[in-house]
Amino acid sequence: MAHLHRFHIPEGFRAGVPCELPAGEAHHARRVVRLHAGDEVALFDGAGLEGEGRVAHIDKRSVRIEVDATARRDAPPARLTLAQACLNREAPMEELIHHGTALGVTRFAFFRGDHSERPPKRPDKWERWAVEACKQCGRPWLPEFAYHETLGDALRREASPCFFAEPGGSGAPSPVDAATLIVGPEGGLSEAELDLARRSGAQALSLGPHTLRSELAAIVGSTVLLGAMDALGPR
C-alpha cells in the first residue's frame, strides 16, 4: 500500500462529511507534500479518532477532504509522565518531545530545575512538535503538557511511583500502569532536588554505567519504564 500522508484535525471529522484541513495542515498539504485532487490521505484528531479519505478540492486558500471511513482507538493503558527539567536550548527540547512522543510518553511535565538557566522560551511550540511526531510515527493520541515552577510542585502533582536516574540505582521496576520519570537539565538535578526526590519516595533507576545527556537520559529512562509497563509489546 502506498504511504498515506497524515493530517491533524483537532476538531474531529465524520465519515461521509467533507472537512477542511486547518490552515497549517493545508499549507503542508499544498507546499510540502504537494497533494492533488484525488490523492488519498489519513487523518487523526489527537484523541484517538483516525480516518481515511481523499482530497476532494485543493486551491491556494483551502484543502477539502472527503472522509471515507473512521475508527476510534482506545487510549493506551500505560501512562508515563516525563517530568523533565527545562533545558537551556530549544533544539534538545524539540528532540526530546519528538522522540518521547514517538516512544509513547503520555504526558510531559516540564519544571524549572535548580540548574535550569531560564524558564521555557517557546512552550507554544510543544504541541506542534508533538503533532509532527504523531504524523510521522502513526500515533493517534497527542501527549499532554504541563509546566511546574519547581520539582517539588511536579512531585506533588504528578503520578506515583516516581523514578529518577542515578548510578547504582535499580534496574527495571515491577510492572505498573502509571509512573513518572524525573530527569534533570544539562547540569543534572541539584543535591537539594535529589534529597527532595528521595524524601518524597522517588526510586533511583539505573540507566547504565555512562553519563548521558539530559535528552538522551529522558529517552533511555522512558524506554526502560515503558518496557516494564509492557507498553512496548509483550515481554
C-alpha positions in Angstrom: 0.0 0.0 0.0 1.3 3.5 -0.9 2.2 5.7 2.0 -0.6 7.9 3.2 0.3 11.4 4.4 -1.3 12.1 7.8 -3.0 15.3 8.8 -4.1 16.6 12.2 -7.7 17.9 12.5 -8.2 18.6 16.2 -11.9 19.5 15.9 -12.7 16.0 14.6 -14.3 14.6 11.5 -17.1 12.2 10.4 -17.3 9.6 7.6 -19.3 10.9 4.6 -18.9 14.6 5.7 -16.3 16.7 3.9 -13.9 18.6 6.2 -11.4 21.4 5.7 -7.8 21.0 6.8 -6.6 23.6 9.3 -4.5 26.4 7.8 -1.2 25.0 8.9 -2.0 21.5 7.7 -3.4 22.9 4.4 -0.2 24.7 3.8 1.7 21.5 4.5 -0.5 19.6 2.0 -0.1 22.2 -0.7 3.5 23.3 -0.4 5.4 20.4 1.3 3.9 17.1 0.2 2.2 18.7 -2.9 -1.1 16.8 -2.8 -3.5 16.9 -5.7 -7.2 16.3 -6.0 -7.9 12.6 -5.7 -4.9 11.8 -3.5 -5.6 9.5 -0.5 -4.8 10.8 3.0 -5.0 9.7 6.6 -6.5 11.9 9.4 -6.3 11.9 13.2 -7.7 14.2 15.9 -5.1 13.6 18.6 -7.7 12.0 20.9 -7.9 8.5 19.3 -10.0 9.2 16.3 -8.5 8.2 12.9 -9.8 8.3 9.4 -9.0 7.9 5.7 -10.2 9.9 2.8 -9.2 11.7 -0.3 -8.6 15.2 -1.4 -11.8 16.5 -2.9 -10.6 20.0 -3.6 -7.4 22.0 -3.3 -6.5 25.6 -4.1 -4.5 28.4 -2.7 -6.9 29.1 0.1 -8.2 25.7 1.3 -7.9 21.9 1.1 -11.1 19.9 1.5 -11.1 16.2 2.3 -13.8 13.7 1.6 -13.8 11.4 4.6 -14.4 7.8 3.6 -14.1 5.9 6.9 -13.2 6.5 10.6 -12.2 4.4 13.6 -11.6 5.1 17.2 -8.6 3.8 19.1 -8.6 3.1 22.8 -6.2 5.1 25.0 -3.1 3.2 25.9 -3.4 1.6 29.4 0.1 2.5 30.4 0.6 6.2 31.3 4.1 7.5 31.6 4.8 11.1 32.7 8.2 12.6 31.8 9.0 15.2 34.5 11.8 16.9 32.7 13.7 20.0 33.9 13.7 22.7 31.3 16.7 22.5 29.0 18.6 25.7 28.1 18.4 25.3 24.3 15.4 24.8 22.0 16.9 22.0 19.8 17.2 19.4 22.6 13.7 20.3 23.8 12.3 19.6 20.3 14.3 16.4 20.0 13.0 15.2 23.4 9.4 15.9 22.5 9.7 14.3 19.1 11.3 11.1 20.4 9.3 10.9 23.6 6.0 11.2 21.7 7.0 8.5 19.2 8.1 6.3 22.0 4.8 6.6 23.9 5.3 9.2 26.7 1.7 10.2 27.6 2.5 13.4 29.5 5.4 15.9 29.5 5.6 17.8 32.8 8.3 20.4 32.5 9.7 22.1 35.5 12.3 24.8 36.2 15.2 22.9 37.9 17.8 24.4 40.1 20.3 24.1 37.3 17.9 25.4 34.6 19.1 28.8 33.4 15.7 30.1 32.4 12.0 29.1 32.2 10.9 27.6 28.8 11.2 30.1 26.0 8.7 28.7 23.5 6.1 26.5 25.2 3.7 27.4 22.3 5.8 25.0 20.1 5.4 22.0 22.3 2.2 20.7 20.9 3.2 21.5 17.4 6.3 19.3 17.8 4.2 16.5 19.2 1.8 16.8 16.3 4.7 16.4 13.9 5.9 13.3 15.7 2.4 11.8 15.7 2.1 12.4 12.0 5.4 10.7 11.3 5.1 7.7 13.7 1.3 6.9 13.3 0.4 7.6 17.0 -3.3 8.7 17.2 -3.0 10.2 20.7 -1.3 13.5 21.4 0.6 13.7 24.7 -0.5 16.2 27.5 1.7 19.1 28.6 2.1 20.7 31.9 4.6 23.2 33.5 5.6 23.4 37.2 7.7 26.1 38.8 9.8 23.6 40.8 10.5 19.9 41.2 8.5 19.9 44.4 5.4 21.1 42.5 5.9 18.3 40.0 6.4 15.6 42.7 3.1 16.8 44.4 1.0 16.8 41.2 2.3 14.0 39.0 1.6 10.3 39.2 3.3 7.9 41.5 5.5 5.9 41.6 8.3 8.3 40.7 11.8 7.4 39.4 15.0 9.4 38.9 18.2 8.3 37.1 21.1 7.6 39.4 24.2 5.4 39.1 23.8 2.4 41.3 20.0 2.6 41.1 17.8 -0.4 40.5 17.1 -1.9 37.1 13.7 -2.1 35.5 10.9 -1.9 38.2 8.0 -4.3 38.6 5.1 -3.7 36.1 2.9 -0.7 36.9 0.1 1.1 35.0 1.3 4.7 35.6 4.7 6.2 36.6 6.7 9.4 36.5 10.3 9.7 35.4 12.3 12.7 36.7 15.1 14.0 34.6 17.3 17.0 35.4 18.6 19.7 33.0 22.1 19.9 31.5 23.7 20.3 34.9 21.7 17.4 36.4 19.5 17.6 39.5 20.9 19.5 42.4 21.7 17.8 45.7 18.7 19.5 47.2 16.5 18.2 44.4 17.9 14.7 44.8 17.3 14.8 48.5 13.7 16.1 47.9 13.1 13.3 45.4 14.3 10.6 47.8 12.3 12.0 50.8 9.2 12.1 48.5 9.6 8.4 47.9 11.1 8.5 44.4 13.2 5.5 43.5 16.6 5.6 41.9 16.8 4.0 38.4 20.0 2.9 36.7 20.4 3.9 33.1 23.8 2.2 32.6 27.4 3.0 33.5 27.8 6.1 31.4 26.9 9.7 31.8 24.1 10.6 29.4 23.0 13.9 28.0 19.7 15.0 29.6 17.6 14.5 26.5 19.1 11.0 25.9 18.7 10.1 29.6 15.0 11.0 29.2 14.5 8.7 26.3 16.5 5.8 27.7 14.7 6.1 31.0 11.3 6.3 29.3 12.2 3.2 27.3 13.1 1.3 30.5 9.9 2.2 32.2 7.6 1.7 29.2 9.2 -1.7 28.8 8.4 -2.5 32.4 4.8 -1.4 31.8 4.5 -3.8 28.8 3.9 -0.7 26.6 6.5 -1.7 24.0 5.0 -5.1 23.3 4.9 -8.4 25.2 8.0 -9.5 27.2 
